[in-house]
Amino acid sequence: MKRIVCAVMAFVVVSTAVYAQDAKKILAELDAVQDFSGKDFSALYTIVSQKPGEKDSVTQARMFRRDNKDQFAMIILLPEVNKGQGYLREDDKVWFYDPTSRKFSFSSIKESIQDSEAKGSDLTLRSTADDYDVTSVREGLLGKVPVWILDLKAKTTEVPYERVVLYVRKDRTMLLKEEAYSVSGRLMRTTLYPKYVELDGKMLPSQILIVDELNPGERSQMTMTEQSVETLPDRVFTKAFLEQVNK
Amino acid sequence: MSMPVTLRMALRNLVEHRSKSLIIGSLLGIGVLILILGNAFLDASKRGIETSFTKNYTADVVITGKADGPVSLFGVQSIGGLEETPNIPDYEKVFSHASALAGVQKTSGMASGFGLISRDVDGISEADTGEDDQEGMMNAFVMLFGVDASSYWQLFDGLQLVQGSLLQPGQRGIVLPEARLAGISEYLQRTVHIGDEILIQGMGSTGMRLRSVPLVGTYTLASKGAGPEQLSYIDIDTLRALNGMTLGSSENISLGEAETGLLGLTDLDSLFGDDSMVMESSPQAPQASLNLDTLLGDTSKREALNQADSGAWHSILLRMEHPSQAPVAIAALNAWFTEEGIEAEAGDWKKAAGPYAQSVDVLRVVFSVAVFVLAVVAVIVIMNTMVVSIIERTGEIGTMRALGGGRGFVRRLFAAESTVLAIVFGIAGLALSAIAILVVNLLRIQAGNEFFTILFGGPVLHLLLNPLSVLGALVLVTLVGLLASIYPVAVALRIQPIRAMQ
């Protein structure tokens, strides 16, 4: 009897270890999707935010990234009233450009992107493997798609959510759903990634739905098109560029 | 001299029971003192608070648009978020009607918003962008009153200018609180002087805006604690630009299914119902076609949409010939708004000051309760002492009854005694109160901190003897004396005279 218990326990330990090993690999792969080191990346982002009783708010922006140098530039295209507003990040410095007054100011990377559900961190590089520990791995189904369900716990207080549950497609490492929980265990935000495109050998989400679980009816849809890894001219990552596009 | 016999006996009894009369009388006098001083203090703070708000920034009457929550000069107080401050509809019509109202002396329109004073130059060291930024941001925060310089300053002539000048009509610029200048200089890492350009980042309904305006002056609030210490005055058109009070605030954007299709879904897992939905490998628009120099396309619409809406105002302030005319003007305005179907409402300084008046009110309520509790305790002590002193005189009551004194006579006698006591010592208490008030005023007690500045209604405590509260205190103390005598006299009268005499 004792032997059986030991065997079962050994099996549980071993299998959890295998899962944990896999989970680490999955996280690393997911992180790699976001990483365009050595290449430039650009895309057109459209964010539509819905709040009950309010008109949908729309932000469209073209984003440029050069991860090697920690450079990031963004030009707002919609709404028309904000057209030409630009953000430029170099290392820790973030500039905001207002074309209506032709002025620059510092602004924080943590600020919400134009009042939408999407946070600044959605548009910048971050490493899930560095920020979180895997506490459990399960197999499951999301809709009809077989997935790994990874339960993650925050290692640092730098991250916005204490616990994150990831639903990762099994046959190809693609994040399909993400649930974010607060310290008190409350579901704060659900993010879905229903559509992907293949670019430079990587799977990139092209549609994201962010559901605010605290405020029913508040949702944001992000749509990414025109993704490209073509080399961008250096001048894109300068303050002068933000001014030039407005000329 | 034909003094009623009861009164003569009452006086004689009081003299007879000298020490007892003195004790009860002193208690009654102290009661009057507490009531009068407490009232004088509450009056002073009420009057002072009202003056410090109305003279500083609320004026006597305010008109705002309507919203779900109460609207003040600081916007809408709403649960769980920042509701946009409504503009006053039919502004010109409302303004001219309000200006023509009886008793209205001066009128001015304004709008308010928030802003962050922003750094506009490079070279901020590493250390300054870390944890300290939280405090830096607090220094940079400004509460903006967008004012019409042609009329606003006439309503608030008590504003104390420290440096520079006030905004002139048509002039672009900002007037900052003198006390904030050091913090702002520290945040900007340069000493800010009059005439320097200051970059302000607004967070309005249409997103972020940057505007640079010269610092034209600094001021100090006449009374601290009555409003936000970050209160700054800026020209109305710059405020409108920062706030998004522009023609573009109601832009309509229509997008296709690709960009909005997910928003309406109820069964979210259905997104993953079909395996093929997950993959989409159709090639995207080639990057090569992207011309970086023509990214924006046509921007002419932007210029039109960003024009300040010159008809957009959040509030109208009215200065009355006398503050006491405010309630009548407010009632008249609200009746007119209903009649005309205008979505606006008028209110007093408390409405205008919004959250600030509320915090002051809480303070006042707490203090009123403290004074009230003190008064109740005084009344109980007086009653108790009187009850004991009359019970002690049961024998005397029995003797009077045995000698043929009727119940009514005994009751009248004791009533006369307590009334005489209350009046004599009440007047003494009143005299003491007057002296105490005089002394307090002569001492010029300084408030010292913001808490007491609000409570005192100014930097120095100034009490006034209110005739109404004097009368009230005397009447109250007399009533207490009478009430306190009714019960023990009734008890004494129930006892057989012969038993009572023993």
Interface residues (C-beta under 8 A of the other chain):
Chain A: S42 T46 V48 Q50 D56 V58 R62 I75 L77 L78 P79 E80 V81 N82 K83 G84 Q85 D92 K93 F96 D98 P99 T100 S101 K103 F104 S105 F106 S107 S108 Q114 D115 L142 G143 K144 V145 R169 M174 L176 K177 T190 L192 P194 K195 Y196 V197 E198 L199 S206 Q207 L209 V211 R219 Q221 T223 T225 E226 Q227 S228 E230 P233 V236 F241 Q244 V245 N246
Chain B: S118 R119 D120 D122 I124 E126 T129 D133 L199 Q201 T206 G207 M208 R209 L210 R211 S212 A241 G244 T246 G248 S249 E251 I253 L255 A258 E259 T260 G261 L262 L263 L265 L268 D269 S270 L271 F272 G273 D274 D275 M277 V278 M279 E280 S281 S282 Q284 A285 P286 Q287 A288 L290 L292 D293 L295 L296 T299 K301 R302 E303 L305 N306
